[in-house]
Amino acid sequence: PPPPAPKPEPKPEVVLTDDDYKAMYMADAKRAGYGAAVMLGVGIVSPTAAFSNMFTTFALSGVIGYQVVWGVAHSLHSPLMAVTNAVSGMTAVGGMYTMGGGLMPSTLAETLGF
């Protein structure tokens, strides 16, 4: 009979210390602080309140989209991206369509959205 396979050596366990949690907490706090500072800066220099609202919506949708796509298993990534692209396209078309105010399009953006 063949000789028995050697037993694998156990890997040492990594134990997280309080310093690791503190470092992770501080990194998250810094990111949140930077994000708040950027949003405050955009709010200060924005020409209108509508710009601030639209920029905030855009930024939040970007963050949420990033988290959704990276949280998906590899085998489901392509079907999810196909649906995501379709939804994004329809959202863009709807946004261009709602930018106009009349019944018929009067600009190129409204025409593309129509």
Chimera marker file (.cmm) of the C-alpha trace (Angstrom):
<marker_set name="trace">
<marker id="1" x="0.000" y="0.000" z="0.000" r="1" g="1" b="0" radius="0.5"/>
<marker id="2" x="1.110" y="3.600" z="-0.554" r="1" g="1" b="0" radius="0.5"/>
<marker id="3" x="2.467" y="5.514" z="2.418" r="1" g="1" b="0" radius="0.5"/>
<marker id="4" x="-0.055" y="7.713" z="4.245" r="1" g="1" b="0" radius="0.5"/>
<marker id="5" x="-0.210" y="11.351" z="3.250" r="1" g="1" b="0" radius="0.5"/>
<marker id="6" x="1.538" y="13.707" z="5.640" r="1" g="1" b="0" radius="0.5"/>
<marker id="7" x="-0.743" y="15.603" z="7.953" r="1" g="1" b="0" radius="0.5"/>
<marker id="8" x="-0.948" y="19.312" z="7.156" r="1" g="1" b="0" radius="0.5"/>
<marker id="9" x="0.497" y="21.592" z="9.768" r="1" g="1" b="0" radius="0.5"/>
<marker id="10" x="-2.147" y="23.750" z="11.439" r="1" g="1" b="0" radius="0.5"/>
<marker id="11" x="-1.930" y="27.430" z="10.588" r="1" g="1" b="0" radius="0.5"/>
<marker id="12" x="-1.553" y="29.800" z="13.502" r="1" g="1" b="0" radius="0.5"/>
<marker id="13" x="-4.744" y="31.675" z="14.280" r="1" g="1" b="0" radius="0.5"/>
<marker id="14" x="-4.745" y="35.424" z="13.842" r="1" g="1" b="0" radius="0.5"/>
<marker id="15" x="-6.142" y="37.123" z="16.898" r="1" g="1" b="0" radius="0.5"/>
<marker id="16" x="-7.454" y="40.659" z="16.494" r="1" g="1" b="0" radius="0.5"/>
<marker id="17" x="-6.502" y="43.025" z="19.236" r="1" g="1" b="0" radius="0.5"/>
<marker id="18" x="-8.203" y="46.169" z="20.433" r="1" g="1" b="0" radius="0.5"/>
<marker id="19" x="-5.725" y="48.213" z="18.386" r="1" g="1" b="0" radius="0.5"/>
<marker id="20" x="-6.984" y="46.601" z="15.165" r="1" g="1" b="0" radius="0.5"/>
<marker id="21" x="-10.569" y="47.569" z="15.943" r="1" g="1" b="0" radius="0.5"/>
<marker id="22" x="-9.502" y="51.071" z="16.835" r="1" g="1" b="0" radius="0.5"/>
<marker id="23" x="-7.566" y="51.425" z="13.564" r="1" g="1" b="0" radius="0.5"/>
<marker id="24" x="-10.542" y="50.204" z="11.539" r="1" g="1" b="0" radius="0.5"/>
<marker id="25" x="-12.869" y="52.560" z="13.407" r="1" g="1" b="0" radius="0.5"/>
<marker id="26" x="-10.541" y="55.512" z="12.887" r="1" g="1" b="0" radius="0.5"/>
<marker id="27" x="-10.178" y="54.756" z="9.169" r="1" g="1" b="0" radius="0.5"/>
<marker id="28" x="-13.961" y="54.653" z="8.770" r="1" g="1" b="0" radius="0.5"/>
<marker id="29" x="-14.322" y="57.862" z="10.773" r="1" g="1" b="0" radius="0.5"/>
<marker id="30" x="-11.756" y="59.611" z="8.564" r="1" g="1" b="0" radius="0.5"/>
<marker id="31" x="-13.556" y="58.493" z="5.408" r="1" g="1" b="0" radius="0.5"/>
<marker id="32" x="-16.873" y="59.727" z="6.777" r="1" g="1" b="0" radius="0.5"/>
<marker id="33" x="-15.302" y="63.031" z="7.763" r="1" g="1" b="0" radius="0.5"/>
<marker id="34" x="-13.750" y="63.520" z="4.325" r="1" g="1" b="0" radius="0.5"/>
<marker id="35" x="-17.062" y="62.688" z="2.668" r="1" g="1" b="0" radius="0.5"/>
<marker id="36" x="-18.911" y="65.161" z="4.877" r="1" g="1" b="0" radius="0.5"/>
<marker id="37" x="-16.309" y="67.849" z="4.127" r="1" g="1" b="0" radius="0.5"/>
<marker id="38" x="-16.662" y="67.266" z="0.381" r="1" g="1" b="0" radius="0.5"/>
<marker id="39" x="-20.445" y="67.443" z="0.590" r="1" g="1" b="0" radius="0.5"/>
<marker id="40" x="-20.240" y="70.635" z="2.652" r="1" g="1" b="0" radius="0.5"/>
<marker id="41" x="-17.814" y="72.129" z="0.124" r="1" g="1" b="0" radius="0.5"/>
<marker id="42" x="-20.090" y="71.246" z="-2.776" r="1" g="1" b="0" radius="0.5"/>
<marker id="43" x="-23.012" y="72.773" z="-0.908" r="1" g="1" b="0" radius="0.5"/>
<marker id="44" x="-21.103" y="75.989" z="-0.297" r="1" g="1" b="0" radius="0.5"/>
<marker id="45" x="-19.914" y="76.487" z="-3.888" r="1" g="1" b="0" radius="0.5"/>
<marker id="46" x="-23.006" y="75.144" z="-5.661" r="1" g="1" b="0" radius="0.5"/>
<marker id="47" x="-24.873" y="77.690" z="-7.759" r="1" g="1" b="0" radius="0.5"/>
<marker id="48" x="-28.379" y="76.565" z="-6.735" r="1" g="1" b="0" radius="0.5"/>
<marker id="49" x="-30.056" y="74.332" z="-4.192" r="1" g="1" b="0" radius="0.5"/>
<marker id="50" x="-31.231" y="72.040" z="-6.991" r="1" g="1" b="0" radius="0.5"/>
<marker id="51" x="-27.611" y="71.380" z="-7.965" r="1" g="1" b="0" radius="0.5"/>
<marker id="52" x="-26.792" y="70.328" z="-4.399" r="1" g="1" b="0" radius="0.5"/>
<marker id="53" x="-29.795" y="67.991" z="-4.316" r="1" g="1" b="0" radius="0.5"/>
<marker id="54" x="-28.932" y="66.382" z="-7.641" r="1" g="1" b="0" radius="0.5"/>
<marker id="55" x="-25.241" y="66.042" z="-6.768" r="1" g="1" b="0" radius="0.5"/>
<marker id="56" x="-26.080" y="64.404" z="-3.436" r="1" g="1" b="0" radius="0.5"/>
<marker id="57" x="-28.441" y="61.961" z="-5.150" r="1" g="1" b="0" radius="0.5"/>
<marker id="58" x="-25.783" y="61.171" z="-7.744" r="1" g="1" b="0" radius="0.5"/>
<marker id="59" x="-23.099" y="60.579" z="-5.110" r="1" g="1" b="0" radius="0.5"/>
<marker id="60" x="-25.319" y="58.354" z="-2.964" r="1" g="1" b="0" radius="0.5"/>
<marker id="61" x="-26.431" y="56.311" z="-5.975" r="1" g="1" b="0" radius="0.5"/>
<marker id="62" x="-22.784" y="55.822" z="-6.921" r="1" g="1" b="0" radius="0.5"/>
<marker id="63" x="-21.903" y="54.549" z="-3.454" r="1" g="1" b="0" radius="0.5"/>
<marker id="64" x="-24.926" y="52.256" z="-3.307" r="1" g="1" b="0" radius="0.5"/>
<marker id="65" x="-24.271" y="50.920" z="-6.803" r="1" g="1" b="0" radius="0.5"/>
<marker id="66" x="-20.652" y="50.186" z="-5.918" r="1" g="1" b="0" radius="0.5"/>
<marker id="67" x="-21.676" y="48.275" z="-2.803" r="1" g="1" b="0" radius="0.5"/>
<marker id="68" x="-24.361" y="46.310" z="-4.657" r="1" g="1" b="0" radius="0.5"/>
<marker id="69" x="-22.095" y="45.233" z="-7.508" r="1" g="1" b="0" radius="0.5"/>
<marker id="70" x="-19.134" y="44.265" z="-5.303" r="1" g="1" b="0" radius="0.5"/>
<marker id="71" x="-21.373" y="42.288" z="-2.951" r="1" g="1" b="0" radius="0.5"/>
<marker id="72" x="-22.497" y="39.844" z="-5.660" r="1" g="1" b="0" radius="0.5"/>
<marker id="73" x="-21.058" y="36.383" z="-6.263" r="1" g="1" b="0" radius="0.5"/>
<marker id="74" x="-18.880" y="36.031" z="-9.353" r="1" g="1" b="0" radius="0.5"/>
<marker id="75" x="-21.305" y="33.699" z="-11.140" r="1" g="1" b="0" radius="0.5"/>
<marker id="76" x="-24.124" y="36.246" z="-10.841" r="1" g="1" b="0" radius="0.5"/>
<marker id="77" x="-22.059" y="39.262" z="-11.873" r="1" g="1" b="0" radius="0.5"/>
<marker id="78" x="-22.853" y="39.240" z="-15.623" r="1" g="1" b="0" radius="0.5"/>
<marker id="79" x="-26.650" y="38.888" z="-15.263" r="1" g="1" b="0" radius="0.5"/>
<marker id="80" x="-26.663" y="41.592" z="-12.603" r="1" g="1" b="0" radius="0.5"/>
<marker id="81" x="-24.622" y="43.922" z="-14.781" r="1" g="1" b="0" radius="0.5"/>
<marker id="82" x="-26.998" y="43.399" z="-17.701" r="1" g="1" b="0" radius="0.5"/>
<marker id="83" x="-29.966" y="44.396" z="-15.555" r="1" g="1" b="0" radius="0.5"/>
<marker id="84" x="-28.019" y="47.244" z="-13.946" r="1" g="1" b="0" radius="0.5"/>
<marker id="85" x="-27.066" y="48.652" z="-17.343" r="1" g="1" b="0" radius="0.5"/>
<marker id="86" x="-30.668" y="48.457" z="-18.529" r="1" g="1" b="0" radius="0.5"/>
<marker id="87" x="-31.936" y="50.230" z="-15.417" r="1" g="1" b="0" radius="0.5"/>
<marker id="88" x="-29.207" y="52.858" z="-15.708" r="1" g="1" b="0" radius="0.5"/>
<marker id="89" x="-30.101" y="53.480" z="-19.334" r="1" g="1" b="0" radius="0.5"/>
<marker id="90" x="-33.771" y="53.897" z="-18.554" r="1" g="1" b="0" radius="0.5"/>
<marker id="91" x="-32.925" y="56.206" z="-15.645" r="1" g="1" b="0" radius="0.5"/>
<marker id="92" x="-30.779" y="58.363" z="-17.923" r="1" g="1" b="0" radius="0.5"/>
<marker id="93" x="-33.517" y="58.511" z="-20.549" r="1" g="1" b="0" radius="0.5"/>
<marker id="94" x="-36.090" y="59.428" z="-17.915" r="1" g="1" b="0" radius="0.5"/>
<marker id="95" x="-33.811" y="62.122" z="-16.518" r="1" g="1" b="0" radius="0.5"/>
<marker id="96" x="-33.284" y="63.671" z="-19.924" r="1" g="1" b="0" radius="0.5"/>
<marker id="97" x="-36.996" y="63.490" z="-20.611" r="1" g="1" b="0" radius="0.5"/>
<marker id="98" x="-37.966" y="65.191" z="-17.377" r="1" g="1" b="0" radius="0.5"/>
<marker id="99" x="-35.483" y="68.011" z="-17.930" r="1" g="1" b="0" radius="0.5"/>
<marker id="100" x="-37.803" y="69.439" z="-20.566" r="1" g="1" b="0" radius="0.5"/>
<marker id="101" x="-41.002" y="71.225" z="-19.705" r="1" g="1" b="0" radius="0.5"/>
<marker id="102" x="-43.021" y="71.222" z="-22.900" r="1" g="1" b="0" radius="0.5"/>
<marker id="103" x="-45.052" y="68.635" z="-24.730" r="1" g="1" b="0" radius="0.5"/>
<marker id="104" x="-42.589" y="68.412" z="-27.630" r="1" g="1" b="0" radius="0.5"/>
<marker id="105" x="-38.806" y="68.372" z="-27.185" r="1" g="1" b="0" radius="0.5"/>
<marker id="106" x="-37.097" y="71.667" z="-27.870" r="1" g="1" b="0" radius="0.5"/>
<marker id="107" x="-33.448" y="70.756" z="-27.200" r="1" g="1" b="0" radius="0.5"/>
<marker id="108" x="-31.129" y="67.924" z="-28.176" r="1" g="1" b="0" radius="0.5"/>
<marker id="109" x="-31.245" y="66.423" z="-24.656" r="1" g="1" b="0" radius="0.5"/>
<marker id="110" x="-35.033" y="66.387" z="-24.675" r="1" g="1" b="0" radius="0.5"/>
<marker id="111" x="-35.015" y="64.865" z="-28.155" r="1" g="1" b="0" radius="0.5"/>
<marker id="112" x="-32.673" y="62.081" z="-27.035" r="1" g="1" b="0" radius="0.5"/>
<marker id="113" x="-34.871" y="61.468" z="-23.999" r="1" g="1" b="0" radius="0.5"/>
<marker id="114" x="-38.039" y="61.474" z="-26.055" r="1" g="1" b="0" radius="0.5"/>
<link id1="1" id2="2" r="1" g="1" b="0" radius="0.2"/>
<link id1="2" id2="3" r="1" g="1" b="0" radius="0.2"/>
<link id1="3" id2="4" r="1" g="1" b="0" radius="0.2"/>
<link id1="4" id2="5" r="1" g="1" b="0" radius="0.2"/>
<link id1="5" id2="6" r="1" g="1" b="0" radius="0.2"/>
<link id1="6" id2="7" r="1" g="1" b="0" radius="0.2"/>
<link id1="7" id2="8" r="1" g="1" b="0" radius="0.2"/>
<link id1="8" id2="9" r="1" g="1" b="0" radius="0.2"/>
<link id1="9" id2="10" r="1" g="1" b="0" radius="0.2"/>
<link id1="10" id2="11" r="1" g="1" b="0" radius="0.2"/>
<link id1="11" id2="12" r="1" g="1" b="0" radius="0.2"/>
<link id1="12" id2="13" r="1" g="1" b="0" radius="0.2"/>
<link id1="13" id2="14" r="1" g="1" b="0" radius="0.2"/>
<link id1="14" id2="15" r="1" g="1" b="0" radius="0.2"/>
<link id1="15" id2="16" r="1" g="1" b="0" radius="0.2"/>
<link id1="16" id2="17" r="1" g="1" b="0" radius="0.2"/>
<link id1="17" id2="18" r="1" g="1" b="0" radius="0.2"/>
<link id1="18" id2="19" r="1" g="1" b="0" radius="0.2"/>
<link id1="19" id2="20" r="1" g="1" b="0" radius="0.2"/>
<link id1="20" id2="21" r="1" g="1" b="0" radius="0.2"/>
<link id1="21" id2="22" r="1" g="1" b="0" radius="0.2"/>
<link id1="22" id2="23" r="1" g="1" b="0" radius="0.2"/>
<link id1="23" id2="24" r="1" g="1" b="0" radius="0.2"/>
<link id1="24" id2="25" r="1" g="1" b="0" radius="0.2"/>
<link id1="25" id2="26" r="1" g="1" b="0" radius="0.2"/>
<link id1="26" id2="27" r="1" g="1" b="0" radius="0.2"/>
<link id1="27" id2="28" r="1" g="1" b="0" radius="0.2"/>
<link id1="28" id2="29" r="1" g="1" b="0" radius="0.2"/>
<link id1="29" id2="30" r="1" g="1" b="0" radius="0.2"/>
<link id1="30" id2="31" r="1" g="1" b="0" radius="0.2"/>
<link id1="31" id2="32" r="1" g="1" b="0" radius="0.2"/>
<link id1="32" id2="33" r="1" g="1" b="0" radius="0.2"/>
<link id1="33" id2="34" r="1" g="1" b="0" radius="0.2"/>
<link id1="34" id2="35" r="1" g="1" b="0" radius="0.2"/>
<link id1="35" id2="36" r="1" g="1" b="0" radius="0.2"/>
<link id1="36" id2="37" r="1" g="1" b="0" radius="0.2"/>
<link id1="37" id2="38" r="1" g="1" b="0" radius="0.2"/>
<link id1="38" id2="39" r="1" g="1" b="0" radius="0.2"/>
<link id1="39" id2="40" r="1" g="1" b="0" radius="0.2"/>
<link id1="40" id2="41" r="1" g="1" b="0" radius="0.2"/>
<link id1="41" id2="42" r="1" g="1" b="0" radius="0.2"/>
<link id1="42" id2="43" r="1" g="1" b="0" radius="0.2"/>
<link id1="43" id2="44" r="1" g="1" b="0" radius="0.2"/>
<link id1="44" id2="45" r="1" g="1" b="0" radius="0.2"/>
<link id1="45" id2="46" r="1" g="1" b="0" radius="0.2"/>
<link id1="46" id2="47" r="1" g="1" b="0" radius="0.2"/>
<link id1="47" id2="48" r="1" g="1" b="0" radius="0.2"/>
<link id1="48" id2="49" r="1" g="1" b="0" radius="0.2"/>
<link id1="49" id2="50" r="1" g="1" b="0" radius="0.2"/>
<link id1="50" id2="51" r="1" g="1" b="0" radius="0.2"/>
<link id1="51" id2="52" r="1" g="1" b="0" radius="0.2"/>
<link id1="52" id2="53" r="1" g="1" b="0" radius="0.2"/>
<link id1="53" id2="54" r="1" g="1" b="0" radius="0.2"/>
<link id1="54" id2="55" r="1" g="1" b="0" radius="0.2"/>
<link id1="55" id2="56" r="1" g="1" b="0" radius="0.2"/>
<link id1="56" id2="57" r="1" g="1" b="0" radius="0.2"/>
<link id1="57" id2="58" r="1" g="1" b="0" radius="0.2"/>
<link id1="58" id2="59" r="1" g="1" b="0" radius="0.2"/>
<link id1="59" id2="60" r="1" g="1" b="0" radius="0.2"/>
<link id1="60" id2="61" r="1" g="1" b="0" radius="0.2"/>
<link id1="61" id2="62" r="1" g="1" b="0" radius="0.2"/>
<link id1="62" id2="63" r="1" g="1" b="0" radius="0.2"/>
<link id1="63" id2="64" r="1" g="1" b="0" radius="0.2"/>
<link id1="64" id2="65" r="1" g="1" b="0" radius="0.2"/>
<link id1="65" id2="66" r="1" g="1" b="0" radius="0.2"/>
<link id1="66" id2="67" r="1" g="1" b="0" radius="0.2"/>
<link id1="67" id2="68" r="1" g="1" b="0" radius="0.2"/>
<link id1="68" id2="69" r="1" g="1" b="0" radius="0.2"/>
<link id1="69" id2="70" r="1" g="1" b="0" radius="0.2"/>
<link id1="70" id2="71" r="1" g="1" b="0" radius="0.2"/>
<link id1="71" id2="72" r="1" g="1" b="0" radius="0.2"/>
<link id1="72" id2="73" r="1" g="1" b="0" radius="0.2"/>
<link id1="73" id2="74" r="1" g="1" b="0" radius="0.2"/>
<link id1="74" id2="75" r="1" g="1" b="0" radius="0.2"/>
<link id1="75" id2="76" r="1" g="1" b="0" radius="0.2"/>
<link id1="76" id2="77" r="1" g="1" b="0" radius="0.2"/>
<link id1="77" id2="78" r="1" g="1" b="0" radius="0.2"/>
<link id1="78" id2="79" r="1" g="1" b="0" radius="0.2"/>
<link id1="79" id2="80" r="1" g="1" b="0" radius="0.2"/>
<link id1="80" id2="81" r="1" g="1" b="0" radius="0.2"/>
<link id1="81" id2="82" r="1" g="1" b="0" radius="0.2"/>
<link id1="82" id2="83" r="1" g="1" b="0" radius="0.2"/>
<link id1="83" id2="84" r="1" g="1" b="0" radius="0.2"/>
<link id1="84" id2="85" r="1" g="1" b="0" radius="0.2"/>
<link id1="85" id2="86" r="1" g="1" b="0" radius="0.2"/>
<link id1="86" id2="87" r="1" g="1" b="0" radius="0.2"/>
<link id1="87" id2="88" r="1" g="1" b="0" radius="0.2"/>
<link id1="88" id2="89" r="1" g="1" b="0" radius="0.2"/>
<link id1="89" id2="90" r="1" g="1" b="0" radius="0.2"/>
<link id1="90" id2="91" r="1" g="1" b="0" radius="0.2"/>
<link id1="91" id2="92" r="1" g="1" b="0" radius="0.2"/>
<link id1="92" id2="93" r="1" g="1" b="0" radius="0.2"/>
<link id1="93" id2="94" r="1" g="1" b="0" radius="0.2"/>
<link id1="94" id2="95" r="1" g="1" b="0" radius="0.2"/>
<link id1="95" id2="96" r="1" g="1" b="0" radius="0.2"/>
<link id1="96" id2="97" r="1" g="1" b="0" radius="0.2"/>
<link id1="97" id2="98" r="1" g="1" b="0" radius="0.2"/>
<link id1="98" id2="99" r="1" g="1" b="0" radius="0.2"/>
<link id1="99" id2="100" r="1" g="1" b="0" radius="0.2"/>
<link id1="100" id2="101" r="1" g="1" b="0" radius="0.2"/>
<link id1="101" id2="102" r="1" g="1" b="0" radius="0.2"/>
<link id1="102" id2="103" r="1" g="1" b="0" radius="0.2"/>
<link id1="103" id2="104" r="1" g="1" b="0" radius="0.2"/>
<link id1="104" id2="105" r="1" g="1" b="0" radius="0.2"/>
<link id1="105" id2="106" r="1" g="1" b="0" radius="0.2"/>
<link id1="106" id2="107" r="1" g="1" b="0" radius="0.2"/>
<link id1="107" id2="108" r="1" g="1" b="0" radius="0.2"/>
<link id1="108" id2="109" r="1" g="1" b="0" radius="0.2"/>
<link id1="109" id2="110" r="1" g="1" b="0" radius="0.2"/>
<link id1="110" id2="111" r="1" g="1" b="0" radius="0.2"/>
<link id1="111" id2="112" r="1" g="1" b="0" radius="0.2"/>
<link id1="112" id2="113" r="1" g="1" b="0" radius="0.2"/>
<link id1="113" id2="114" r="1" g="1" b="0" radius="0.2"/>
</marker_set>
